[in-house]
Every structure is written in structure tokens, then in C-alpha cells.
């Protein structure tokens, strides 16, 4: 089992059996808006960290991955579903003009 899988399982356990004082339990208690806000904040911090030292990028990426895992657990999305989606993309070519731009959202 990878570390990411272990963290996912720990987050799932907190969702199923909240623990007082647990940050993960706190996020689930506050709900989607809080979780989504944290994912957004951490994504921005990754972008900023990418301009700085590698250690900062590693730290902020870890924070983002954790919050993404909380989001996935909260939305009942398995790691297997993500892996299957990514596996389906291996070897596929994508043309730039087929991708949405920021303005399309």
C-alpha cells in the first residue's frame, strides 16, 4: 500500500468514525464549502511555492494532496476510480486546440 493509499484510508476512517480534535473530522463536520475552500487555497499555495525553494513546493504539494484526498473521500470517489481515469489517458495524444482555455470556464 502506498502512502497516498494509507492516508486515503485514514481519511475514510475519520469520515466513518469522527474523532474529537481531528483536523480531518473538523473538515467533514464543516462540509463541502470548507473542504473546497481548502483545496483552492492549497492549490494557490502550490503555484506560489513553485516559484520558490523545492522544499516549499514539496510541502505545499503534500498539503494539496491531503485536501484533495479529503475531497475525494467526501464525495465517495475511490482512488481506484482516479487510477482508472488516469490509466485511460496513458499514451493518448491530446491536441492543444481540443483543450478548454481558462476563458471557457
Secondary structure by P-SEA (a helix, b strand, c coil): ccaaaaaaaaaaaaaaccccccaaaaaaaacaaaaaaaaaaaaaaaaaaaaccaaaaaaaaaaaaaaaaaaaaaacccaaaaaaaaaaaccbbbbcccccccccc
